[in-house]
Amino acid sequence: MNISPRKIIASIILSLLLISSCHRKSDHEKKDYGDWVYFGVYDKLTGIDPLKDVSTLSSILSDVIFNGLVGIDENGEIVPDLAKGWEWSEDKKSINFYLKEGIKFHDGFVYDASDVDFTFRQILAPSYSGSGNYDLTMVENVKVLDNQTISFGLKGISNLFLFNSIIQILPRHIFENDIGGRERFLWNPIGTGPFKVVRLSGSEAVLEANRDYFKGRPFLDGIVVKSYKNQDEVWARLLTEEVDFCLPLSPGQVDFMKNNTNIKIYSYLSPYYYLLAFNGKNPLFQSRKVRVALNQAIDRDEIIEKILNNHGRLCSGTVYPYSWAFDPELKPYSYDPATALKMIMEEGWIRDKNGILKKNGKPFEFTVLIISGENQSENLVLSIEKYLAEIGIKIKIQPVTMGELNRKYLFSKKFEAALFSFDSGIHPGYLNYRIWHSSQIQKGLNVFSYQNAEVDEDLELVLRVGDRIEEKKYYYKFQREIFDDPPGVFLFWKEEMVPIHKRFRGIKAGPEKLFVSIPEWWVPKNEQKYKIGPN
């Protein structure tokens, strides 16, 4: 049979069209809408206020309820969010933000520059008593130029301001002429984000998809957060599939969870460094030599092996090991208890006949705060207690809730030491400035009263220069300075293991916040479990 070239070409074209059609259909069907995700936690919800939140749980909920003028991508670069762009003046002392149009709050009110103005002025007000998440001390004035344009005048050149523009924007109309508005807002927060609050209490949060979200509605219909007594109960609920995922597993649970065929474990090196942080105003910790010695008194290799089941990496400072700003030549302190003891005794401490270190008749002892209910923290502090006891130091362990830690101890600076993890920040200059610069002691996040003039200078310079080579130079210098004059005992970076039900797709596991990727999570129609959310 003879087939003409024209028919052959037509056949090829038809085949290509069919293939193309199949691909388009496949792409269209690739992500389905529907289903709910149930998230198990072991801490009570305390309401949500993005200008004051410091707890992990409140912060991760804020991230899907609100938006800022800008966001930070996984490479640490500033990207537009509610703003479509910005423009610096020639002298870099003022900046105009141009806002996206047509964006609505969850209650239907249209967002504009007056909402941005209102939000920033809350933090600029002398009466502001937030947690210190944001620093606007460099702002001289704020001007609304029109509904879609707002201008900020600065006291000087500051790259820090652009990173503070991640401030999540509040709806001005909720608070106008409403004296009790903020208290009600804690339990009924309204933002512009991908999910909106249906119900919020100390034990449960129900959020449904914002179908009018300006970046496109989430694929899931909603999120349910359930609070339980402790980690063990959360894991039990995960195994019975009453919840779909929880915050990272403890290393001891990983192998057990791997046997569950309905759970998939996502792993990554967390950008949170574990630190036994000291109150710098306490006389015990004012000697640099003593703080260095305490770093050498603890066997962190053994801690990583026994407590983390080797799912961790030694820590030498506050910059994430996979960051472009990380100095690979800076090696962690080695375990050397003999040298540690010698250095402490050189500062006037003497061991008595029982081996207890004393100075002026007072023993070297202090209290360490830990988050109650965290099994890993409890095991970790017990190991630290053992190592320090070997050189004559006694510690007391005091478990507290996250709310108590922030409200009663840290920000009032009424503590001696605290053990928990710190966010290194995808952009390392922003959070390091907020936590370790001495200007942040009074109203910022430097609750540890850490002061080092050279650290201050490095952090100021790194936020003023725009050249990546210059930035790296100052970051390397900063890391050396804070290593040589440590604010506490640098412990480890933890490899996180997050268990999530296998039906969910589109999960981005990495140093960026896992919860932020939930708007991209989806479940194939034939695997969806929940048609509606909780009653």
Secondary structure, DSSP 8 states (H G I E B T S, - for coil): ----HHHHHHHHHHHHHHHHHHHHHHHHHSS----EEEEEESS------TTT--SHHHHHHHHHH--BSEEE-TTS-EEESSEEEEEE-TTSSEEEEEE-SS-B-TTS-B--HHHHHHHHHHHHSTT----S----TTEEEEEEEETTEEEEEESS--THHHHHTT-B---HHHHTT-TTHHHHHHHS---SSSEEEEEE-SSEEEEEE-TT-TT---SSSEEEEEE-SSHHHHHHHHHTTSSSEES---HHHHHHHHT-TTEEEEEEEEEEEEEEEE-TTSGGG--HHHHHHHHHSS-HHHHHHHTSTT-EEE--SSS-TTSTT--TT-------HHHHHHHHHTTT-EE-TTS-EEETTEE-EEEEEEETT-HHHHHHHHHHHHHHHTTT-EEEEEEE-HHHIIIIIITTT--SEEEEEEE--SSHHHHHHHHHSGGGTTTSS-TT----HHHHHHHHHHTT---HHHHHHHHHHHHHHHHHS-SEEEEEEEEEEEEEETT-B----SSS-GGGGGGG-B--GGG---SS---
